[in-house]
Amino acid sequence: MTPTTPTTAAPKPAPAATDSRTRHQEHRVVTTEPIGTATFGVRLRWAALAVPAFTIGWAFAQVMGEVVGEAWGGDFLHLTGHAIGTVLVVGLVSLAGWLVLRHHVAWASRGAAAATVGSVVGLALYVPILALAPDTLSGLTIALTLHLPLIMAATFQARALRSRLRRPRRWALAWFVGILLGVAVAWYAGGGLDGASTGSFHPVLDKAIAYWWRMIPRSVLGALIFALWTARTVPMHGALPSGPD
């Protein structure tokens, strides 16, 4: 009888070790995958909502400074009112953008929240600057009512979207420039800032409403510029960062 050699099952190959770095990269790809495509309709809706958002916000910013701030606190609240108005502009255009993009891009919520929070931080930084700045820097404190909240809003957006957009700083800069262009057009369309006359601040509510209506036409012109600029530049994708901006 011929002895038989017992057969042994071939050892199963050990599962390939998964590189933790590869897993991390795969996870990021999934979480940043675009959930929509760029369409003319989406950009058109962006522009359609951006116009009323910017118009209402910028007109309100003028009311907060030129009527409410002057009536209740002189120069300090006058400038603070303008800065609060800038925060409202950012909040409204961010809300409008989120309403349009939330079903099309993965970064809509994060971008809108970051811009709004950033503008509030800018306002919080502005108040002590205004309180401590000497009179010789009055021109700077006036400019910062707009620029400081906007700079912080754009900075927060760029940082928040680093894992969602290929070039987040490019979009944040385009958004920032778009608002500045809109403000410039709104400003010069009305021949500069048309402040309420001295002694016309009371009753505050009535004067504020009347002044707000007077700001609407020039604000619409600025809103159109902002809407067209940002509708053209808003990214309709989410992707991994690919190098510096």
C-alpha positions in Angstrom: 0.0 0.0 0.0 1.5 3.2 -1.1 1.5 5.9 1.6 -0.2 9.1 0.7 1.2 12.4 1.7 -1.5 14.4 3.4 -2.4 17.5 1.5 -2.4 20.8 3.3 -4.5 23.7 2.2 -2.5 26.5 0.6 -2.1 29.3 3.1 -4.4 32.2 2.3 -2.5 35.3 1.3 -2.5 37.9 4.1 -4.7 40.9 3.3 -2.7 43.7 1.8 -1.9 46.3 4.4 -3.8 49.4 3.7 -1.8 52.5 3.9 -3.4 55.0 6.3 -2.4 57.8 4.1 -4.3 56.2 1.1 -7.4 55.8 3.3 -7.2 59.4 4.3 -6.9 60.6 0.8 -9.8 58.4 -0.4 -11.9 59.8 2.4 -11.2 63.3 1.4 -12.0 62.5 -2.3 -15.4 61.2 -1.2 -16.2 64.1 1.0 -15.2 66.6 -1.5 -16.8 65.0 -4.6 -19.0 67.5 -6.5 -22.7 66.9 -6.1 -23.8 68.9 -9.0 -22.8 70.3 -12.3 -22.2 73.9 -13.5 -25.3 75.1 -15.4 -26.4 78.3 -16.8 -29.6 78.0 -14.8 -27.8 77.8 -11.5 -25.7 80.9 -12.3 -28.8 82.8 -13.4 -30.6 82.0 -10.1 -27.5 83.1 -8.2 -27.6 86.5 -10.0 -31.4 86.7 -9.5 -31.1 86.3 -5.7 -27.9 88.3 -5.3 -29.5 91.4 -6.7 -32.2 91.8 -4.0 -29.9 90.6 -1.2 -27.2 93.2 -2.1 -29.8 95.9 -2.7 -31.5 95.5 0.6 -28.3 95.1 2.6 -26.4 98.0 1.1 -29.4 100.4 1.5 -29.7 99.2 5.1 -26.0 99.8 5.7 -26.5 103.5 4.7 -29.5 103.8 6.9 -27.7 102.4 9.9 -24.9 104.9 9.6 -26.5 108.1 8.2 -29.8 108.0 10.1 -29.8 105.6 13.0 -26.2 106.0 14.1 -26.3 109.8 13.8 -29.6 110.0 15.7 -28.5 107.8 18.6 -24.8 108.4 19.1 -23.0 110.9 16.8 -19.8 109.9 15.0 -19.1 106.7 17.0 -22.4 105.1 16.3 -22.5 106.6 12.9 -19.5 104.6 11.8 -20.4 101.6 13.9 -23.8 101.6 12.1 -22.1 101.4 8.7 -19.9 98.5 9.9 -23.1 96.7 11.1 -24.6 97.3 7.8 -21.6 95.7 6.1 -22.2 92.6 8.2 -25.8 92.6 7.0 -24.7 92.8 3.4 -22.4 89.8 3.9 -25.1 87.8 5.7 -27.8 88.5 3.0 -25.6 87.7 0.0 -24.3 84.6 1.8 -27.8 83.4 2.5 -28.8 84.1 -1.1 -25.8 82.1 -2.4 -26.6 79.2 0.0 -30.2 79.0 -1.2 -29.1 78.7 -4.8 -26.1 76.4 -4.3 -27.1 74.1 -1.5 -28.3 71.3 -3.8 -25.5 71.7 -6.3 -22.2 72.0 -4.5 -20.8 70.5 -1.4 -19.3 73.7 0.0 -22.4 76.0 0.0 -23.2 75.7 3.7 -19.6 76.0 4.9 -18.9 79.0 2.6 -22.0 80.9 3.7 -21.4 80.3 7.4 -17.7 81.2 7.2 -18.3 84.5 5.4 -21.0 85.5 7.9 -19.0 84.6 10.9 -15.9 86.3 9.5 -17.8 89.5 9.0 -19.0 89.4 12.6 -15.4 88.9 13.7 -14.5 91.9 11.6 -17.1 94.0 13.3 -15.9 92.9 16.7 -12.3 94.0 15.7 -13.5 97.3 14.3 -15.3 98.6 17.4 -12.1 98.8 19.6 -10.2 100.2 16.7 -12.7 103.0 16.3 -12.8 103.7 20.0 -9.0 104.0 20.3 -8.0 105.5 17.0 -6.9 109.2 17.1 -8.7 111.8 15.1 -5.8 111.9 12.6 -6.8 108.4 11.5 -10.4 109.3 10.8 -10.1 108.5 7.1 -8.9 105.0 8.0 -11.7 104.3 10.4 -14.2 105.3 7.8 -12.7 103.0 5.2 -12.6 100.1 7.7 -16.4 100.2 8.2 -16.5 98.4 4.9 -13.1 96.8 4.4 -12.5 95.1 7.8 -15.7 93.0 7.9 -15.2 92.1 4.2 -11.6 91.2 4.6 -12.4 88.9 7.5 -15.3 87.4 5.7 -13.2 86.6 2.6 -10.4 85.2 4.9 -12.7 82.9 6.8 -14.2 81.7 3.5 -10.8 80.9 2.0 -9.7 78.9 5.1 -13.0 77.1 5.5 -13.1 75.9 1.9 -9.6 74.6 1.7 -10.8 71.0 1.6 -13.8 71.8 -0.6 -12.5 73.8 -3.5 -9.4 73.5 -5.7 -8.6 77.2 -5.4 -10.5 78.6 -2.4 -8.5 81.8 -2.2 -9.3 82.6 -5.8 -13.1 82.4 -5.1 -12.7 84.4 -1.8 -10.9 87.1 -3.7 -13.4 87.2 -6.5 -16.2 87.5 -4.0 -14.5 90.3 -2.1 -13.8 92.2 -5.4 -17.4 91.7 -6.5 -18.7 93.4 -3.4 -16.2 96.2 -3.7 -17.2 96.8 -7.3 -20.9 96.8 -6.3 -20.3 99.3 -3.6 -18.2 101.5 -5.8 -21.0 101.6 -8.5 -23.7 102.2 -5.8 -21.6 105.0 -4.3 -20.8 106.9 -7.5 -24.2 106.3 -9.1 -25.7 108.5 -6.4 -22.9 111.1 -6.5 -21.3 109.9 -3.3 -22.9 109.4 0.1 -26.1 111.4 0.4 -26.4 111.9 4.1 -29.5 112.9 5.9 -29.6 116.6 6.8 -28.9 117.8 10.3 -31.9 117.8 12.5 -33.9 115.4 10.3 -33.2 112.2 12.3 -36.4 112.1 14.4 -38.7 110.3 14.4 -36.0 107.8 13.7 -38.1 105.0 12.2 -39.9 107.3 9.7 -36.7 108.9 8.6 -34.9 105.6 8.3 -37.6 104.1 6.1 -37.6 107.2 3.9 -33.9 107.2 3.6 -33.8 103.5 2.8 -36.2 103.9 -0.1 -34.0 106.7 -1.4 -31.0 104.4 -1.3 -32.7 101.6 -3.2 -32.2 102.8 -6.9 -28.4 103.3 -6.5 -28.1 100.1 -4.5 -29.8 98.2 -7.4 -27.1 99.3 -9.8 -24.3 98.1 -7.4 -26.2 94.9 -6.9 -26.3 94.2 -10.6 -22.5 94.5 -10.8 -22.0 92.2 -7.9 -24.5 89.7 -9.2 -22.9 89.6 -12.7 -19.4 89.4 -11.4 -19.9 86.6 -8.9 -22.3 84.6 -11.1 -19.5 84.4 -13.6 -16.8 83.4 -11.1 -18.6 81.3 -8.5 -17.2 77.7 -8.7 -19.7 75.0 -9.3 -17.6 72.1 -8.1 -15.9 70.8 -5.0 -12.5 69.1 -5.4 -9.2 68.4 -3.6 -6.8 71.3 -3.5 -4.2 71.0 -6.3 -1.3 73.2 -5.4 -1.2 76.8 -4.5 -3.6 79.4 -5.8 
